[in-house]
Amino acid sequence: MAISDDKLDRQARRILRQNDRGGYTVPTAGLYPYQWNWDSCFAAWGFSSFDVKRAWFEIHTLFTGQWDTGMVPHIIFHKRADGYFPGPDVWGVDRVPHTSGITQPPVAATLIRSIYEQDKRYGRVHMELIYGRLVSWHRWFMKSRVERGMVAITHPWESGRDNAVDWDSAMAAVSTEGVGEYTRRDTSHVDPSMRPKKEDYDRYLKMLYYGRESGWDEEKIREGSPFRVADVGMTFIFLRACRDLLQIAMDLDHLTPEIEGWIAELEEGVRNHWNPAGYYDSIDLRSGEFTGSLSSASFLCWYAGIDNETMKAHLEDILQKVTFGVPSYDPRDEKFEHLRYWRGPVWGIINALIGIGLNERGLTQLAGRLRKDTRDLITEHGFYEYFSPVDGTPAGGDKFTWTASIWLTWAGPHAKGRF
């Protein structure tokens, strides 16, 4: 028997409440016991559909982890969770609250703008308080990570797409010597065949140790790290975030030339992401080579405000080859794996971002297809972390915060998001 939309709405709100840890929301119980950066922004977006005060609380709690440099880290360790690896002792960041030493996709400005515009009267004071922190984080990106107008990542975890094909060639150059023994927590909660492989994880840890030994100094990491990739997904997400930050600045009557300059530089940088093979691609900044990966991140171009007919043709072709879109990697390629994390599965949050972009650029039919696919996956299988694009098999964590959030704000029939 099909579950009613009203019941799914209630389930989604219940998941957010159950994953609430008093000021911050975990992605899901057990598997991810801390506050993750972009997960938290999606959580706030979800809360805003029924509890805007709690949404702003989430945002303010996230920014308690912001460094003096402006960087907002990808994990904030508010409370110790025994057994989680790698925990705060492994990251070695000397601050309170403890954090990781890397960042994550900056969806904050976009989703905060959405929350603000739903209730400007209540949100004005919160927006004024958080605006400077957003500007500081964006300045950090421009100073420390933007190269040739593209956003560089120093670790695959920063991309949010941990084991994407984009990182294969760059990670192959990372030696795993001296990593030592360790126990992963993720594979005790989820089928290992659906997670990154051990050799991937060895390299993730090697890069973590390199950052820690460098004192998380961006200049040292820029000069000596073997892994530095211009991530097409990060560039598109950051360009969109700067556009939304500009709108926030104008609404608050702040000066905007600096932000306008960022947008212009990033728009030029998008050209550098164009692989002559005919799609937007990431670039290994150490070798100078394209990564040869047509992934779901490549389709964030419309979300960033960039139209492209060739990308539209790719998307239409890919959607004809799967039951549910958008697969996280091109199903026409031999490296496609329909259930292994970011090498094939559908992620509701990426569908939401792509769908928002498509709709804004007037590609409403494609946007509707993605929304329907996402709605059908959740209706048929529940609020899982990700799904097979081939047969809809649910995978990863269950009762997942950001899947519940995008149901309430974008995918569900009663969605109350700004977009």
C-alpha positions as CSV (number, residue, x, y, z in Angstrom):
1,M,0.0,0.0,0.0
2,A,1.4,3.4,-1.0
3,I,2.2,5.8,1.9
4,S,0.2,9.0,1.7
5,D,2.0,12.3,1.1
6,D,0.8,13.6,4.5
7,K,2.3,10.6,6.3
8,L,5.6,11.1,4.4
9,D,5.5,14.8,5.5
10,R,5.1,13.7,9.1
11,Q,7.9,11.1,8.8
12,A,10.2,13.7,7.3
13,R,9.6,16.1,10.2
14,R,10.0,13.3,12.7
15,I,13.4,12.4,11.2
16,L,14.6,15.9,11.6
17,R,13.5,15.9,15.3
18,Q,15.0,12.5,16.0
19,N,18.3,13.5,14.5
20,D,18.3,16.8,16.4
21,R,21.0,16.9,19.1
22,G,20.0,20.2,20.7
23,G,21.3,22.9,18.4
24,Y,22.7,20.8,15.7
25,T,21.4,17.9,13.6
26,V,23.4,14.7,12.8
27,P,23.0,13.3,9.3
28,T,21.7,10.0,10.7
29,A,22.0,8.2,14.0
30,G,25.0,5.8,14.3
31,L,26.8,6.3,11.0
32,Y,27.4,10.0,11.3
33,P,27.3,11.2,15.0
34,Y,28.5,14.8,14.6
35,Q,27.6,18.0,12.8
36,W,28.6,17.9,9.2
37,N,28.8,21.3,7.3
38,W,26.6,20.9,4.2
39,D,24.3,18.3,5.9
40,S,23.6,20.9,8.5
41,C,22.7,23.6,6.0
42,F,20.2,21.2,4.4
43,A,18.9,20.3,7.8
44,A,18.3,24.0,8.5
45,W,16.5,24.3,5.1
46,G,14.3,21.4,6.1
47,F,13.5,22.8,9.5
48,S,12.6,26.2,8.0
49,S,9.5,24.5,6.4
50,F,7.9,24.1,9.8
51,D,10.2,25.6,12.5
52,V,12.1,28.7,11.3
53,K,13.6,29.4,14.8
54,R,15.1,26.0,14.9
55,A,16.5,26.5,11.4
56,W,18.4,29.6,12.4
57,F,19.7,27.9,15.6
58,E,21.2,25.2,13.3
59,I,23.0,27.9,11.2
60,H,24.4,29.7,14.2
61,T,25.6,26.5,15.8
62,L,27.4,25.6,12.5
63,F,29.3,28.8,12.5
64,T,30.6,28.3,16.1
65,G,33.1,26.0,14.3
66,Q,34.4,28.8,12.0
67,W,38.1,29.3,12.1
68,D,39.8,32.7,12.5
69,T,40.9,32.3,8.8
70,G,37.2,32.3,7.8
71,M,37.1,28.6,6.9
72,V,34.1,26.7,8.1
73,P,35.2,23.0,8.6
74,H,33.4,20.0,7.4
75,I,32.8,18.4,10.8
76,I,32.3,20.0,14.2
77,F,32.8,17.7,17.1
78,H,30.4,19.1,19.7
79,K,30.3,15.9,21.8
80,R,32.5,12.9,21.9
81,A,31.2,9.8,20.1
82,D,33.3,6.9,21.2
83,G,34.3,4.6,18.3
84,Y,33.9,7.1,15.5
85,F,37.0,7.2,13.2
86,P,38.6,9.6,12.4
87,G,37.6,11.6,15.5
88,P,38.9,14.9,16.9
89,D,42.1,13.3,18.2
90,V,43.1,12.2,14.7
91,W,42.4,15.6,13.1
92,G,44.5,17.4,15.8
93,V,42.9,20.8,15.5
94,D,43.6,22.9,18.5
95,R,40.4,24.8,19.1
96,V,37.1,24.5,20.9
97,P,34.8,23.1,19.7
98,H,37.0,20.6,18.1
99,T,36.7,20.4,14.3
100,S,38.1,18.7,11.3
101,G,40.8,20.6,9.2
102,I,39.1,20.8,5.9
103,T,35.9,22.3,4.5
104,Q,32.8,21.2,2.5
105,P,30.7,22.5,-0.4
106,P,29.5,26.0,0.5
107,V,25.8,25.7,0.0
108,A,25.3,27.9,3.1
109,A,24.7,31.2,1.5
110,T,22.1,29.7,-0.9
111,L,20.1,27.8,1.7
112,I,20.4,30.6,4.3
113,R,19.0,33.0,1.7
114,S,16.1,30.7,1.2
115,I,15.4,30.5,4.9
116,Y,15.7,34.3,5.2
117,E,13.3,35.0,2.3
118,Q,10.6,32.8,3.8
119,D,10.3,35.1,6.8
120,K,12.4,38.3,6.5
121,R,10.7,40.0,9.4
122,Y,11.9,37.3,11.8
123,G,15.1,36.5,10.0
124,R,16.5,40.0,9.5
125,V,18.4,40.1,12.8
126,H,19.8,36.6,12.2
127,M,20.8,37.5,8.7
128,E,22.7,40.5,9.9
129,L,24.5,38.4,12.5
130,I,25.5,35.7,10.0
131,Y,26.3,37.8,7.0
132,G,29.8,38.8,8.1
133,R,30.6,35.2,8.7
134,L,29.5,34.2,5.3
135,V,31.6,36.9,3.7
136,S,34.6,35.8,5.7
137,W,34.2,32.2,4.6
138,H,33.8,33.3,0.9
139,R,37.0,35.4,1.3
140,W,38.8,32.4,2.6
141,F,37.8,30.4,-0.5
142,M,38.9,33.2,-2.8
143,K,42.3,33.6,-1.1
144,S,43.1,30.0,-0.3
145,R,41.3,27.8,-2.9
146,V,40.4,29.7,-6.1
147,E,42.9,29.1,-8.8
148,R,42.3,30.2,-12.4
149,G,38.8,30.9,-11.3
150,M,38.2,27.3,-10.1
151,V,37.8,26.0,-6.6
152,A,40.6,23.6,-5.5
153,I,40.0,20.9,-3.0
154,T,42.9,19.4,-0.9
155,H,41.0,16.2,0.1
156,P,38.2,14.2,-1.6
157,W,36.1,14.6,1.6
158,E,35.9,18.4,0.9
159,S,33.9,17.8,-2.3
160,G,31.2,15.9,-0.5
161,R,31.7,13.3,-3.2
162,D,34.2,11.2,-1.4
163,N,35.0,8.4,-3.9
164,A,34.0,10.1,-7.1
165,V,35.8,9.1,-10.3
166,D,37.1,12.7,-10.5
167,W,39.7,11.9,-7.9
168,D,41.0,8.5,-9.2
169,S,44.0,9.7,-11.1
170,A,45.1,12.3,-8.5
171,M,44.7,9.9,-5.6
172,A,46.7,7.3,-7.4
173,A,49.7,9.5,-6.9
174,V,49.2,9.5,-3.1
175,S,51.4,7.0,-1.3
176,T,49.8,5.0,1.5
177,E,53.1,4.2,3.2
178,G,52.9,4.7,7.0
179,V,49.1,4.9,7.2
180,G,49.1,2.0,9.7
181,E,46.2,0.0,11.1
182,Y,42.8,1.5,11.8
183,T,39.1,0.5,12.2
184,R,36.5,2.1,10.0
185,R,33.1,2.8,11.5
186,D,31.2,3.3,8.3
187,T,31.5,-0.4,7.1
188,S,30.1,-1.6,10.5
189,H,26.8,0.3,9.7
190,V,26.6,-0.1,5.9
191,D,27.4,-2.9,3.4
192,P,31.1,-2.4,2.5
193,S,30.3,-3.0,-1.2
194,M,28.4,0.3,-1.1
195,R,31.2,2.3,0.5
196,P,34.6,3.5,-0.6
197,K,37.2,0.7,-0.8
198,K,40.0,0.2,1.7
199,E,42.6,1.5,-0.8
200,D,40.5,4.7,-1.1
201,Y,40.3,5.1,2.7
202,D,44.1,4.5,3.1
203,R,44.7,7.5,0.8
204,Y,42.0,9.6,2.6
205,L,43.9,9.1,5.8
206,K,47.3,9.8,4.3
207,M,46.0,13.1,3.1
208,L,44.5,13.8,6.5
209,Y,47.8,13.1,8.2
210,Y,49.6,15.3,5.7
211,G,47.3,18.2,6.5
212,R,47.7,17.6,10.3
213,E,51.5,17.5,10.0
214,S,51.4,20.8,8.0
215,G,49.4,22.4,10.9
216,W,46.5,22.8,8.5
217,D,48.5,25.7,6.9
218,E,47.0,26.4,3.5
219,E,50.2,27.7,2.0
220,K,52.2,24.6,3.0
221,I,49.4,22.3,1.7
222,R,49.2,24.2,-1.5
223,E,52.9,23.9,-2.1
224,G,53.5,20.3,-1.0
225,S,50.4,18.2,-1.1
226,P,50.3,15.6,-3.9
227,F,46.5,16.0,-4.1
228,R,45.0,19.3,-5.4
229,V,42.1,19.1,-7.8
230,A,39.9,21.9,-9.2
231,D,36.5,20.4,-8.4
232,V,33.8,21.3,-10.9
233,G,31.1,20.7,-8.3
234,M,32.7,23.0,-5.8
235,T,33.2,25.7,-8.5
236,F,29.5,25.6,-9.5
237,I,28.3,25.5,-5.9
238,F,30.5,28.4,-4.9
239,L,29.6,30.5,-7.9
240,R,25.9,30.0,-7.0
241,A,26.7,30.8,-3.3
242,C,28.4,34.1,-4.3
243,R,25.3,35.1,-6.5
244,D,23.1,34.5,-3.5
245,L,25.5,36.3,-1.1
246,L,25.3,39.3,-3.5
247,Q,21.5,39.3,-3.2
248,I,21.7,39.1,0.6
249,A,24.2,42.0,0.6
250,M,21.9,44.2,-1.6
251,D,18.9,43.4,0.7
252,L,20.9,44.4,3.7
253,D,22.3,47.5,2.0
254,H,26.0,46.4,2.2
255,L,28.6,47.2,-0.4
256,T,28.8,44.7,-3.2
257,P,31.8,45.4,-5.5
258,E,34.0,42.7,-3.8
259,I,31.3,40.0,-4.3
260,E,30.7,41.1,-7.8
261,G,34.4,40.7,-8.5
262,W,34.3,37.1,-7.1
263,I,31.4,36.3,-9.4
264,A,33.2,37.6,-12.5
265,E,36.3,35.7,-11.7
266,L,34.4,32.4,-11.1
267,E,32.4,32.9,-14.3
268,E,35.7,33.1,-16.2
269,G,36.9,30.0,-14.3
270,V,33.9,27.9,-15.5
271,R,35.4,28.1,-19.0
272,N,38.5,26.3,-17.7
273,H,36.4,23.4,-16.5
274,W,35.2,22.7,-20.1
275,N,36.8,19.4,-21.2
276,P,37.2,19.4,-25.1
277,A,35.6,16.0,-25.0
278,G,32.4,17.9,-24.5
279,Y,31.4,18.3,-20.8
280,Y,32.3,20.2,-17.6
281,D,35.0,18.3,-15.8
282,S,37.3,18.5,-12.8
283,I,41.1,19.1,-13.3
284,D,44.0,17.6,-11.5
285,L,46.0,20.8,-10.7
286,R,49.2,18.8,-10.2
287,S,49.3,17.2,-13.6
288,G,47.1,19.8,-15.4
289,E,45.0,17.0,-16.9
290,F,41.2,16.7,-17.0
291,T,39.9,13.9,-14.8
292,G,37.7,12.5,-17.5
293,S,34.6,12.3,-15.3
294,L,31.1,13.3,-16.4
295,S,29.4,13.2,-13.0
296,S,26.2,14.6,-11.5
297,A,28.4,17.5,-10.4
298,S,28.9,18.4,-14.0
299,F,25.1,19.1,-14.3
300,L,25.3,21.8,-11.6
301,C,26.0,24.3,-14.3
302,W,22.4,25.6,-14.4
303,Y,22.4,25.9,-10.6
304,A,25.4,28.2,-11.0
305,G,23.5,30.2,-13.7
306,I,25.3,28.8,-16.7
307,D,23.4,27.5,-19.7
308,N,24.8,24.8,-21.9
309,E,23.0,22.9,-24.7
310,T,25.7,20.2,-24.9
311,M,25.2,19.4,-21.2
312,K,21.4,19.4,-21.7
313,A,21.9,16.8,-24.4
314,H,24.1,14.7,-22.1
315,L,21.5,14.8,-19.3
316,E,18.6,13.8,-21.7
317,D,20.6,10.9,-23.0
318,I,21.6,9.7,-19.5
319,L,18.1,10.0,-18.2
320,Q,17.0,7.6,-21.0
321,K,19.4,5.0,-19.8
322,V,18.4,4.9,-16.2
323,T,15.1,4.4,-14.3
324,F,15.9,7.2,-11.9
325,G,18.0,10.2,-12.4
326,V,20.5,11.7,-11.9
327,P,23.1,9.0,-11.4
328,S,26.3,10.3,-9.7
329,Y,28.4,9.0,-12.6
330,D,27.8,8.5,-16.3
331,P,26.1,5.1,-16.7
332,R,27.6,4.9,-20.2
333,D,31.1,4.5,-18.7
334,E,32.7,1.3,-17.6
335,K,33.5,2.7,-14.2
336,F,29.8,3.2,-13.4
337,E,28.7,1.2,-10.2
338,H,25.0,1.7,-9.5
339,L,25.3,1.1,-5.7
340,R,28.8,2.3,-4.7
341,Y,28.5,5.7,-3.0
342,W,29.5,8.4,-5.5
343,R,30.3,6.2,-8.5
344,G,26.7,5.7,-9.7
345,P,23.9,6.1,-7.1
346,V,21.3,8.9,-7.1
347,W,21.5,11.5,-4.3
348,G,18.4,13.4,-3.5
349,I,20.3,16.6,-2.5
350,I,22.1,16.7,-5.9
351,N,18.9,16.2,-7.7
352,A,17.4,19.1,-5.8
353,L,20.3,21.4,-6.7
354,I,20.3,20.4,-10.3
355,G,16.5,20.6,-10.4
356,I,16.5,24.1,-8.9
357,G,19.0,25.2,-11.6
358,L,17.0,23.6,-14.4
359,N,13.8,25.2,-13.3
360,E,15.4,28.7,-12.9
361,R,16.9,28.5,-16.4
362,G,13.5,27.6,-17.9
363,L,14.2,23.8,-18.4
364,T,11.0,23.0,-16.5
365,Q,10.4,19.6,-18.1
366,L,13.8,18.2,-17.1
367,A,13.4,19.8,-13.6
368,G,10.0,18.0,-13.3
369,R,11.5,14.7,-14.2
370,L,14.2,15.0,-11.5
371,R,11.6,16.0,-8.9
372,K,9.3,13.1,-9.8
373,D,12.2,10.6,-9.8
374,T,13.2,11.8,-6.3
375,R,9.7,11.8,-5.0
376,D,9.1,8.3,-6.3
377,L,12.3,7.0,-4.8
378,I,11.4,8.3,-1.4
379,T,7.8,7.3,-1.6
380,E,8.7,3.7,-2.6
381,H,11.8,3.2,-0.4
382,G,12.0,5.7,2.4
383,F,14.4,8.4,3.4
384,Y,17.7,6.8,2.6
385,E,21.0,8.4,2.0
386,Y,21.1,7.4,-1.7
387,F,19.5,5.0,-4.2
388,S,20.3,2.9,-7.3
389,P,19.5,4.7,-10.5
390,V,18.9,1.3,-12.1
391,D,16.2,-0.2,-9.8
392,G,15.8,2.2,-6.9
393,T,17.5,0.0,-4.3
394,P,17.9,2.2,-1.2
395,A,21.5,2.3,0.2
396,G,23.6,4.0,2.9
397,G,22.1,5.4,6.1
398,D,18.3,5.2,6.7
399,K,16.2,8.1,8.2
400,F,18.6,10.5,6.6
401,T,18.4,14.2,7.5
402,W,19.0,15.7,4.2
403,T,16.7,13.4,2.3
404,A,13.9,14.3,4.7
405,S,14.8,18.0,4.3
406,I,14.6,18.0,0.5
407,W,11.3,16.2,0.7
408,L,9.9,19.0,2.8
409,T,11.4,21.8,0.7
410,W,11.6,20.6,-2.9
411,A,10.6,17.0,-3.7
412,G,7.4,16.5,-1.8
413,P,4.0,17.7,-3.2
414,H,3.6,20.1,-0.2
415,A,7.2,21.4,-0.4
416,K,7.6,24.8,1.1
417,G,11.1,25.8,0.0
418,R,11.8,29.1,-1.8
419,F,12.6,27.4,-5.1
